[in-house]
Amino acid sequence: MTDHGKKRRAMDETANEIIRLETIERLPRICTSRIDNELLKNASILANIQIMQPEQYFVGSVYEGFPHLATNDIDLMVCLQTFPIVLWESKNESGAFVIAEQVKNRPPTYLRLKVADKAYLPKDFRCMINEDGYLKTSDFIAKTYSHNSYFEKSYKNEMRHGPAINVGYNSNFVDIGTGLLDVVHCLKCQSWPDFTSEFLNRNRENNWPSQKLIDKVKGLECHVVPVGYPGSKLNTIEWRLSFSIAERELITEMYEQYAECMFTLKCIKKKYIKYEDSVKPTPFSSYVIKTACLWMCEKFPPTDSVMDLIRNVLDWIIDCYKQKHLPHYFIPQHNLIGHLPPKVCDDVGKKLAAIKGNLFAKVLSSVGSGDTCSCLSDLNLECDMLNISKGNGDDKCSILLEKLLIHPETIECMRSSLCFKFNLVKNLKMQKFATYNHTSFASLITEYVQKDPLVNCSVPKEIIMPIVDNIKEIVPKGYVEMFKTSLYRFLGDIYTHLLVCLRNSGGMYNEDLANTPLHYYNLGAKMDFSDNYGDNGIGGEVLLVKYHYIMGNYKGLKQMCDCILEKDGLGEKNCRLAFVLIVQEEKAFCTSPSLFSAWAADEILLYYVKCVISNKILYCHPIILVLYIKARVLLTEGDTENTLKVVKEMKKYMNERDSTYISTATPVFITIIESLTSLLCVMRIIYYYH
């Protein structure tokens, strides 16, 4: 390899680190999202409510785990129970059915829906049928809009783009995204159509997806959405097949390098490949990127270099636009760009070629602007070091590219810095994600159980334990043990705070319920993370300390704290402890106090969080929590000297370079202990003089 080639390779490695850093949360975010869905489903079953009424499917980039850099809004598919089912052939039996018909001279993904028997449809649907018996898409969108509680304003035509309506949402119920929701009302198909058999049976050069994954995917729902073929004169009665649920599953199980590639291309497209709103549908969409990555994942094994992968995917897409043919992943006979004029295809190809020719700069200025990586925040410093005049971000990236080729030592410095940051950020992210919490849901469970604890005390475990038992089928590989342990601990938290609520309200509970938290904390005693890290059982011991502190059991608590603090395992290189969630303020739609405001044993902490912490959420490192609890116990004994030694120990952790012990909670704990110590000293002085 030439010297120039080595420098280019070093730049690629730097870009790889930037991409890895921004996608570090993808799989754990998918895990928590899936567990959330299972919680809601199990709760619905237990309450004897029809599951997901209406059926709602969060799809698209956000629920494929991608960070906000690659997303514009949240995609939600809604299918009401009153909607008719789509059949692929006419049935003799009666019911609320529509029959799918292929549209002549159209790809097989576009259909018309003929009503089987109007009498079986709800009244609202009868007015959506044209004189030939076909269901009208525009009437369907307008009519169904008024039936969804997410929407905040009246329907207007300009809110529609494609099959979706772009609306605001109630952020109390949806805790992700930009405040915009792309809602698509859809009809469920009775089964996948026969013409998807090519996808299910074709040979895969790369043996992906596996047969097990294909079997899982073909068992998922497919839908039709209300949008016609671009430019069609019959688009008011044309519908399109949607495989969004299957796509979400496949992307979850995709090789991670391809997911990183998809994320990067989405970021670049969002910043650099833009078309006027009047150009509909857009000549180059995120769906093209998704399709390309699915095809490439199937055809070629991943490489160590994400940048090389991006170039390969770009080459494939460029060639598709050159040939004016880009096959649909599930139905290859559908050409996704078949409606585009040759001139438009050429324009897209040129844009993509220009990006490929300056890929490092594009990655640096689009992906590198993320909150996790923030490479652009350091760009001015790099420019000053290399005497580059300041301009806009793109100019600086391009100039920096040339300068880095002259100064390879700077490339290595950037790469080393990013590698170090990756390990630090990964530790912090995993510490938080390993603490599963759905506090609003848990608060509602607590409220329900409190109504009759002797009868309803089994409700939390009946909702959560089926998820634990089936965890291998719910979360991606590598995260099974981590989230299994996390759910045990979540159950322990629910029962602990339930006991506190019952005790504070004078409620009745039996001995079995009193011992339940310790049972689940013991089941979740040891945490194994997705890499070679573990907590050596220390995390479980910390939870027992927390339990006894919350319950006011101070006898022997100081010794329990000392036993943890003296453990040798704390210093091991591969030891990682999951954060502990201390407080989260109640949501507006919960009538009961927040689950974690049951920290009634520590009113000072709760009050401080309410007054000082902006988002009313407090995570802490387990060892810092143990030190805090030890200090509080010492204060009850009047031992100010040893209390101040504990504070000194907490400050030592804060002063450690790049310490994972630092969080918002640490200075809060220190402030509380120092204040209480000072107050105790003042009270002693007053007592002495009196």
C-alpha positions in Angstrom: 0.0 0.0 0.0 1.3 3.4 -0.9 1.9 6.2 1.6 -1.2 8.0 0.3 -3.2 4.8 0.6 -2.1 4.3 4.2 -3.2 7.9 5.0 -6.6 7.2 3.4 -6.9 4.0 5.3 -6.2 5.9 8.6 -8.9 8.4 7.7 -11.3 5.5 7.0 -10.5 4.1 10.4 -11.2 7.5 12.0 -14.6 7.7 10.2 -15.4 4.1 11.3 -14.9 5.2 15.0 -17.2 8.2 14.5 -19.9 6.0 13.1 -19.5 3.3 15.8 -19.7 6.0 18.5 -23.0 7.4 17.2 -24.7 4.0 16.8 -23.6 2.6 20.2 -27.2 2.6 21.5 -28.9 1.0 18.6 -29.4 -2.6 19.9 -30.1 -1.8 23.5 -32.7 0.8 22.4 -34.3 -1.9 20.3 -34.3 -4.2 23.4 -36.1 -1.7 25.6 -38.6 -0.8 22.9 -39.5 -4.5 22.4 -39.8 -5.1 26.1 -42.1 -2.0 26.5 -44.4 -3.4 23.8 -44.5 -6.8 25.5 -45.3 -5.2 28.8 -48.3 -3.4 27.3 -49.5 -6.5 25.5 -49.3 -8.7 28.6 -51.0 -6.0 30.7 -53.8 -5.9 28.1 -54.3 -9.7 28.2 -54.3 -9.7 32.0 -56.9 -7.0 32.1 -59.0 -8.9 29.6 -58.7 -6.1 27.0 -58.3 -6.8 23.3 -54.7 -6.5 22.5 -53.6 -3.1 21.1 -57.0 -1.5 20.6 -56.4 -0.2 18.0 -53.5 -2.3 16.8 -50.5 0.1 16.6 -47.1 -0.6 15.1 -44.2 1.7 15.7 -41.9 1.3 12.7 -39.2 3.1 10.7 -35.8 4.5 11.8 -36.6 5.3 15.4 -37.9 1.8 16.2 -35.1 0.3 14.2 -32.8 1.8 16.9 -31.3 4.6 14.9 -30.5 7.9 16.8 -32.2 11.2 16.0 -29.5 12.2 13.5 -30.9 9.7 11.0 -34.6 10.3 11.7 -37.1 13.0 11.0 -40.1 11.8 13.0 -41.8 8.7 14.4 -43.6 6.3 12.1 -46.8 4.8 13.4 -49.0 2.3 11.6 -52.6 2.1 13.0 -55.1 -0.6 12.2 -58.5 -0.4 13.9 -60.5 -3.5 14.8 -63.3 -2.3 12.6 -61.2 -2.2 9.5 -61.9 -4.9 6.9 -59.3 -7.7 6.3 -57.6 -7.9 2.9 -58.0 -11.2 1.1 -56.1 -12.4 -2.0 -59.0 -14.3 -3.5 -62.8 -14.1 -3.1 -64.3 -16.1 -0.2 -67.8 -17.6 -0.1 -68.2 -16.9 3.6 -69.6 -13.5 4.7 -67.7 -10.9 6.6 -65.9 -7.5 6.6 -63.5 -8.4 3.7 -62.1 -6.6 0.7 -60.5 -8.5 -2.2 -57.1 -7.4 -3.5 -56.9 -7.0 -7.3 -53.7 -6.4 -9.3 -53.7 -3.2 -11.3 -52.9 -3.6 -14.9 -49.5 -2.2 -16.0 -48.5 -1.6 -12.4 -46.0 -3.3 -10.1 -47.6 -6.1 -8.0 -47.2 -4.1 -4.8 -50.0 -1.7 -6.0 -53.5 -3.0 -5.6 -57.2 -2.0 -5.8 -59.5 -3.2 -3.0 -62.9 -4.5 -4.1 -65.5 -4.6 -1.4 -66.9 -8.2 -1.0 -70.2 -7.3 0.7 -71.0 -3.7 1.6 -73.5 -4.8 4.3 -70.8 -6.2 6.5 -68.7 -3.0 6.6 -69.1 -0.3 9.3 -71.2 2.7 8.2 -68.1 4.9 8.0 -66.7 2.6 5.4 -69.7 2.4 3.2 -69.3 6.0 2.1 -65.7 5.3 1.1 -66.7 3.0 -1.7 -66.9 4.3 -5.3 -69.6 3.3 -7.9 -67.5 0.3 -9.0 -67.2 -1.1 -5.5 -63.6 0.0 -4.8 -62.4 1.5 -1.6 -61.2 5.1 -2.0 -57.8 6.1 -0.4 -58.4 9.8 0.0 -61.8 9.3 1.8 -60.2 6.6 3.9 -57.4 8.9 5.1 -59.7 11.8 5.9 -62.3 9.7 7.7 -60.0 7.6 9.8 -58.0 10.7 10.9 -60.7 11.7 13.3 -60.6 8.4 15.2 -57.1 8.6 16.7 -56.3 10.3 20.1 -52.7 11.1 19.0 -53.9 13.9 16.8 -53.9 17.5 18.0 -55.5 19.4 15.1 -58.1 19.2 12.4 -57.1 17.4 9.2 -55.8 19.4 6.2 -54.6 18.1 2.9 -51.2 19.7 3.3 -50.6 17.4 6.4 -50.6 14.4 4.1 -47.5 13.1 2.4 -47.8 9.7 0.7 -50.0 7.4 2.8 -49.1 9.2 6.0 -50.4 12.2 7.9 -47.9 14.3 9.8 -49.2 15.4 13.2 -48.1 16.4 16.7 -48.4 13.9 19.4 -49.1 13.8 23.1 -45.5 13.5 24.6 -46.9 12.0 27.8 -47.4 8.7 25.8 -44.6 8.8 23.3 -41.2 9.6 24.8 -39.0 9.6 21.6 -38.5 11.9 18.7 -39.1 15.4 17.6 -42.7 15.9 18.5 -43.9 14.8 15.0 -45.6 11.6 14.2 -46.1 10.1 10.8 -49.4 8.2 11.1 -50.5 5.7 8.5 -53.9 4.0 8.9 -53.7 0.7 7.1 -55.6 -2.5 6.5 -54.2 -5.9 7.5 -53.7 -8.7 5.0 -55.0 -12.1 5.9 -51.6 -13.5 4.7 -48.6 -12.6 2.6 -49.4 -12.7 -1.1 -48.2 -15.7 -3.3 -46.0 -13.4 -5.3 -43.6 -12.9 -2.3 -42.5 -16.6 -2.7 -39.4 -15.4 -4.5 -38.2 -13.6 -1.3 -39.1 -16.6 0.9 -37.3 -19.2 -1.2 -34.4 -17.5 -3.1 -30.8 -18.6 -2.6 -28.7 -16.3 -0.5 -25.0 -16.0 -1.2 -24.3 -14.7 2.3 -26.8 -17.1 4.1 -28.6 -14.0 5.5 -31.3 -13.9 6.6 -31.2 -17.4 8.1 -34.1 -19.8 7.6 -35.1 -19.3 11.2 -35.4 -15.5 10.6 -37.2 -16.0 7.3 -39.7 -18.2 9.1 -40.2 -15.6 11.8 -40.6 -12.8 9.3 -43.2 -14.5 7.1 -45.3 -15.0 10.2 -45.5 -11.3 10.8 -48.3 -9.1 9.5 -48.2 -7.3 6.1 -50.5 -4.4 5.4 -51.8 -2.3 2.6 -51.5 1.5 2.9 -53.6 4.2 1.1 -51.3 5.5 -1.6 -51.3 5.0 -5.4 -48.6 4.5 -8.0 -46.8 7.8 -8.7 -48.6 9.7 -11.4 -51.4 7.2 -11.8 -54.7 8.5 -12.9 -56.4 5.9 -10.7 -54.4 6.8 -7.5 -57.6 7.6 -5.6 -58.4 3.9 -5.5 -54.9 2.4 -5.5 -53.3 1.0 -2.4 -49.7 -0.2 -1.8 -48.4 -3.3 0.0 -46.3 -2.5 3.1 -43.8 -4.8 4.8 -42.7 -2.3 7.5 -43.1 -4.9 10.3 -40.9 -7.4 8.5 -38.4 -4.7 7.6 -38.1 -3.7 11.3 -37.4 -7.3 12.3 -34.8 -7.9 9.5 -32.9 -4.7 10.3 -32.9 -5.6 14.0 -31.1 -8.9 13.1 -28.9 -7.3 10.4 -25.1 -7.5 10.6 -24.2 -4.5 12.7 -21.8 -3.1 10.1 -24.7 -2.9 7.6 -26.8 -1.1 10.2 -24.0 1.4 10.7 -23.8 1.8 7.0 -27.5 2.4 6.7 -27.4 5.0 9.5 -24.5 6.8 7.9 -26.2 7.0 4.5 -29.4 8.2 6.1 -27.5 11.0 7.9 -25.7 12.0 4.7 -29.0 12.0 2.7 -30.7 14.1 5.3 -28.1 16.8 5.1 -26.9 16.7 1.5 -29.5 15.1 -0.8 -32.6 17.3 -0.7 -35.4 17.9 -3.1 -38.1 20.5 -3.1 -41.4 19.6 -1.4 -43.1 19.9 -4.8 -41.0 16.9 -6.1 -43.2 14.0 -5.0 -42.4 11.3 -4.5 -38.8 12.2 -3.8 -36.3 10.7 -6.3 -34.0 9.5 -3.5 -35.6 8.3 -0.2 -34.5 6.6 3.0 -36.4 3.6 1.7 -33.9 3.3 -1.2 -31.1 3.2 1.4 -32.9 0.6 3.5 -33.6 -1.5 0.4 -29.9 -1.3 -0.8 -28.6 -2.3 2.6 -31.0 -5.3 2.8 -29.9 -6.5 -0.6 -26.2 -6.0 0.1 -26.5 -7.8 3.5 -28.0 -10.7 1.6 -25.3 -10.8 -1.1 -22.0 -9.9 0.6 -20.5 -10.6 4.1 -19.7 -7.5 6.2 -16.2 -6.1 6.3 -14.2 -4.6 9.2 -14.4 -1.2 7.5 -17.8 0.5 7.5 -16.4 3.1 5.1 -15.6 0.3 2.5 -19.1 -1.0 3.0 -20.6 2.4 2.4 -18.7 2.7 -0.8 -19.9 -0.7 -2.0 -23.5 0.2 -1.2 -23.2 3.5 -2.9 -21.7 1.8 -6.0 -24.7 -0.6 -6.0 -27.2 2.3 -5.8 -25.4 4.4 -8.4 -25.5 1.4 -10.7 -29.2 1.0 -10.1 -29.9 4.6 -11.0 -27.6 4.3 -14.0 -29.6 1.2 -15.2 -32.9 2.9 -14.0 -33.8 -0.2 -12.1 -33.8 -0.7 -8.4 -35.6 -3.9 -7.3 -38.0 -4.0 -4.3 -36.5 -6.3 -1.6 -39.5 -8.4 -1.0 -40.9 -8.3 -4.6 -38.0 -7.8 -7.0 -40.3 -7.5 -10.0 -41.3 -4.1 -8.6 -38.8 -1.4 -9.8 -38.7 1.2 -7.1 -37.5 3.9 -9.4 -39.3 2.8 -12.5 -41.5 6.0 -12.4 -38.5 8.4 -12.6 -37.5 10.1 -15.8 -33.9 9.3 -17.1 -32.8 12.9 -16.3 -33.8 12.6 -12.7 -32.0 9.2 -12.3 -28.9 10.7 -13.8 -29.1 13.6 -11.3 -29.4 11.3 -8.3 -26.5 9.2 -9.6 -24.2 12.3 -9.9 -25.1 13.5 -6.4 -24.2 10.0 -5.0 -21.0 9.9 -6.9 -20.0 13.3 -5.6 -20.7 12.1 -2.0 -18.6 8.9 -2.6 -15.7 11.0 -3.9 -15.6 13.1 -0.7 -17.0 10.5 1.7 -14.7 11.3 4.7 -15.8 15.0 4.8 -19.5 14.1 4.4 -19.3 11.6 7.3 -17.4 14.1 9.5 -19.9 16.9 8.9 -23.1 14.8 9.1 -22.5 11.9 11.5 -19.7 13.8 13.3 -22.2 16.4 14.4 -24.1 14.1 16.7 -24.4 14.6 20.5 -22.5 11.5 21.3 -19.5 12.1 19.0 -19.6 15.9 18.5 -16.5 15.8 16.2 -17.5 19.2 14.7 -17.4 20.8 18.1 -13.6 20.0 18.0 -13.2 21.0 14.4 -12.3 24.6 15.2 -9.4 23.4 17.4 -8.2 21.1 14.6 -8.4 24.0 12.1 -6.4 26.3 14.4 -3.7 23.6 14.9 -3.3 23.2 11.1 -3.8 26.9 10.3 -7.0 26.4 8.4 -9.1 29.5 8.0 -12.5 29.2 9.5 -15.5 28.8 7.2 -18.7 26.9 7.2 -18.7 23.3 8.4 -18.5 21.7 4.9 -15.7 23.9 3.8 -13.7 23.1 6.9 -14.2 19.4 6.5 -13.1 19.5 2.9 -10.0 21.6 3.7 -9.3 19.5 6.8 -9.4 16.4 4.6 -6.5 17.7 2.4 -4.5 18.9 5.5 -4.9 15.5 7.2 -3.2 13.8 4.2 -0.2 16.1 4.8 -0.3 15.6 8.6 -1.0 11.9 9.2 -0.1 12.2 12.9 -3.3 14.3 13.4 -5.4 11.5 11.9 -3.9 9.0 14.4 -4.5 11.4 17.2 -8.2 11.8 16.2 -8.6 8.1 15.9 -7.0 7.3 19.3 -9.2 9.9 20.9 -12.3 8.5 19.4 -11.4 4.9 20.4 -10.9 6.1 24.0 -14.2 8.0 23.9 -16.0 5.0 22.4 -15.0 2.8 25.4 -15.9 5.4 27.9 -19.3 6.2 26.3 -20.1 2.5 25.8 -19.6 1.9 29.5 -21.8 4.8 30.5 -24.6 3.8 28.0 -24.5 0.2 29.0 -24.7 1.2 32.7 -27.9 3.1 32.0 -29.5 0.6 29.5 -28.9 -2.3 31.9 -31.2 -0.5 34.4 -34.5 -1.3 32.7 -37.3 1.0 33.8 -40.8 1.8 32.6 -41.7 4.0 35.6 -45.1 5.2 34.3 -46.2 1.6 33.6 -44.9 0.4 37.0 -46.7 3.3 38.7 -50.0 2.2 37.2 -49.3 -1.4 38.3 -48.6 -0.2 41.8 -51.8 1.8 41.8 -53.8 -1.2 40.6 -52.3 -3.6 43.2 -52.9 -1.1 46.0 -56.7 -1.4 45.5 -56.6 -4.9 46.8 -53.0 -6.1 47.5 -54.0 -9.4 49.0 -55.8 -10.3 45.7 -53.7 -8.4 43.1 -50.2 -8.8 44.5 -49.3 -11.3 41.7 -50.1 -8.9 38.9 -46.6 -7.5 38.4 -45.0 -10.9 38.1 -47.8 -12.2 35.9 -47.1 -9.3 33.4 -43.3 -9.4 33.6 -42.3 -13.0 34.1 -43.6 -14.2 30.7 -41.2 -11.7 29.2 -38.3 -13.1 31.2 -39.2 -16.6 30.2 -39.3 -15.7 26.5 -36.5 -13.2 26.5 -34.5 -15.1 23.9 -37.2 -14.5 21.3 -37.7 -10.8 22.2 -34.2 -9.2 22.4 -31.3 -9.4 19.9 -28.5 -11.9 20.5 -26.0 -10.9 23.1 -28.5 -9.0 25.3 -30.5 -11.9 26.7 -28.8 -12.2 30.1 -28.4 -8.5 30.6 -32.1 -7.8 30.1 -33.2 -10.9 31.9 -31.3 -9.7 35.0 -32.6 -6.2 34.5 -36.2 -7.4 34.5 -35.7 -9.4 37.7 -34.3 -6.2 39.3 -37.2 -4.2 37.9 -39.7 -6.6 39.5 -37.8 -6.2 42.8 -38.1 -2.5 42.5 -41.8 -2.6 41.8 -42.5 -4.8 44.8 -40.2 -2.7 47.1 -41.9 0.5 46.3 -45.3 -1.2 46.4 -44.5 -2.2 50.0 -43.5 1.3 50.9 -46.7 2.7 49.4 -48.8 0.2 51.3 -46.9 0.9 54.6 -47.3 4.6 54.2 -51.0 4.4 53.4 -51.7 1.9 56.2 -52.5 -0.9 53.7 -52.5 -4.6 54.5 -50.1 -7.1 53.1 -48.9 -10.6 54.0 -45.5 -12.1 54.7 -45.1 -13.5 51.2 -45.5 -10.1 49.7 -43.0 -8.7 52.2 -40.4 -11.2 51.0 -41.1 -10.8 47.3 -38.6 -8.0 46.6 -35.7 -9.9 48.1 -36.7 -13.0 46.0 -36.4 -11.1 42.7 -33.3 -9.2 43.8 -31.7 -12.5 44.5 -32.7 -13.9 41.0 -31.1 -10.7 39.5 -28.1 -10.8 41.8 -25.5 -11.1 39.0 -25.4 -9.0 35.8 -23.7 -10.2 32.6 -23.5 -7.6 29.9 -23.4 -8.0 26.1 -19.6 -8.0 26.0 -17.1 -9.6 28.4 -18.2 -7.4 31.3 -20.0 -8.5 34.4 -20.7 -7.1 37.9 -19.4 -10.0 39.9 -22.6 -10.0 41.9 -21.9 -6.6 43.4 -24.9 -5.0 41.7 -27.2 -7.5 43.5 -25.7 -6.6 46.8 -26.1 -2.9 46.2 -29.8 -3.5 45.5 -30.2 -5.2 48.9 -28.6 -2.2 50.6 -30.9 0.1 48.7 -33.9 -2.1 49.7 -33.1 -2.0 53.4 -32.4 1.7 53.3 -35.8 2.4 51.6 -37.6 0.1 54.1 -35.9 1.9 57.0 -34.0 -1.3 58.2 -30.8 0.4 59.4 -29.6 -2.4 61.6 -26.5 -3.9 60.1 -26.7 -1.6 57.1 -23.4 0.1 57.6 -21.7 -3.3 57.7 -23.4 -4.3 54.5 -22.0 -1.1 52.9 -18.5 -1.8 54.1 -18.6 -5.3 52.8 -19.4 -4.0 49.3 -16.8 -1.2 49.4 -14.1 -3.6 50.5 -14.7 -6.0 47.6 -11.7 -6.8 45.3 -13.9 -7.1 42.3 -14.5 -3.4 42.1 -11.1 -2.8 40.7 -11.3 -5.5 38.0 -10.9 -4.3 34.4 -14.0 -6.1 33.2 -16.2 -5.1 36.1 -19.2 -2.9 35.1 -22.1 -2.0 37.4 -25.5 -1.0 36.1 -26.7 2.4 37.3 -29.5 2.7 39.8 -32.5 4.8 39.1 -33.3 6.7 42.2 -36.1 9.1 41.4 -38.4 9.9 38.5 -41.2 12.3 38.9 -44.7 11.1 38.1 -46.1 11.5 34.6 -49.1 13.8 34.1 -51.4 11.0 33.2 -50.7 8.9 36.3 -53.1 9.4 39.2 -50.8 7.7 41.7 -47.5 9.0 43.0 -44.5 8.1 40.9 -43.1 4.6 41.6 -39.8 6.1 42.5 -41.1 8.8 44.7 -41.7 6.0 47.2 -38.3 6.9 48.4 -40.2 8.3 51.4 -37.3 7.3 53.7 -35.3 10.1 52.1 -37.6 13.2 51.8 -34.5 15.5 51.5 -33.3 13.7 48.4 -36.8 13.8 46.8 -37.2 17.5 47.6 -33.7 18.3 46.2 -34.4 16.5 43.0 -37.8 18.2 42.5 -36.2 21.7 43.0 -32.8 21.2 41.3 -32.9 18.4 38.7 -34.4 19.8 35.5 -35.8 16.5 34.1 -36.7 15.1 37.6 -34.8 11.9 36.9 -31.8 10.8 38.9 -29.4 8.0 38.1 -26.4 7.1 40.2 -23.5 4.8 40.2 -24.1 1.9 42.7 -20.9 2.5 44.6 -21.7 6.2 45.0 -25.2 5.2 46.3 -23.6 2.8 48.8 -21.3 5.6 50.1 -24.3 7.9 50.4 -26.4 5.4 52.3 -23.4 4.7 54.6 -23.1 8.4 55.3 -26.8 8.7 56.1 -26.6 5.9 58.5 -23.5 7.4 60.2 -25.4 10.7 60.6 -28.2 8.9 62.4 -25.5 7.7 64.8 -24.1 11.3 65.1 -20.7 10.2 63.7 -19.8 13.4 61.7 -16.1 12.5 61.6 -16.6 9.3 59.6 -19.4 10.9 57.6 -16.9 13.5 56.3 -14.5 10.7 55.4 -17.2 9.2 53.3 -17.8 12.6 51.6 -14.1 12.8 50.9 -14.2 9.3 49.3 -17.1 10.4 47.1 -15.2 13.5 46.0 -12.2 11.3 45.2 -14.3 9.4 42.7 -15.5 12.6 41.2 -11.9 13.8 40.6 -10.9 10.6 38.8 -10.2 11.3 35.2 -12.9 9.9 32.9 -14.6 8.2 35.9 -17.9 6.4 35.3 -18.8 7.2 38.9 -19.6 10.8 37.9 -23.2 11.5 37.4 -25.8 14.2 38.3 -26.5 12.3 41.5 -22.9 12.5 42.9 -22.8 16.2 43.6 -26.4 16.0 44.8 -25.5 13.3 47.3 -22.4 15.3 48.5 -24.4 18.5 48.9 -27.1 16.7 51.0 -24.5 15.0 53.3 -22.4 18.2 53.8 -25.6 20.2 54.5 -26.8 17.6 57.1 -23.4 17.4 58.7 -23.2 21.2 59.0 -26.7 21.2 60.5 -25.8 18.5 63.0 -22.7 20.5 64.0 -24.8 23.7 64.5 -27.4 21.8 66.6 -24.6 20.5 68.8 -23.2 23.9 69.3 -26.7 25.2 70.2 -27.2 22.3 72.6 -23.8 22.9 74.2 -24.5 26.6 74.9 -27.9 25.8 76.3 
